[in-house]
Structure formats: structure tokens, C-alpha cells
Amino acid sequence: MDETIVKSTVARWLNDVVVGLNLCPFAGKPAKENRVRFFVSHAVDDEDLLQDLEQEMKLLDVKA
């Protein structure tokens, strides 16, 4: 599946469900400010997926 389609589908779900239904009161502001990063992993096994997750978590630790 095309990464662009995956990202836009997840972004729509985030806005419609998570933010729209107020499931997470902390999600609205970053979503509205376009500060949510969407990443599509191409991992084929658990180890690769964990490496992708670790890399994304490191990005959260970088001061903006």
C-alpha cells in the first residue's frame, strides 16, 4: 500500500476519532499544529520493527 495513503488514513483517524471523540485530551493541540509525525515501517520481522520504533523514539528526545 502507498505510504501516502497509509499516512493520510491514519491522520484522518487521529482527527476524526482520537481528537474528534476526545479520546485523548492531549492529542488535539499537536494535531491542529501539525506536530504529529507519521512513519510507515517496512519491517518484516520483530527485530526490524523494534529498530524502527527505537529510531522514532529517539526523534522524540531531540529538542526542537
HELIX and SHEET records of a PDB file:
HELIX    1   1 GLU A    3  TRP A   13  1                                  11    
HELIX    2   2 LEU A   14  VAL A   19  3                                   6    
HELIX    3   3 GLY A   28  LYS A   32  1                                   5    
HELIX    4   4 ASP A   46  LEU A   60  1                                  15    
END                                                                             
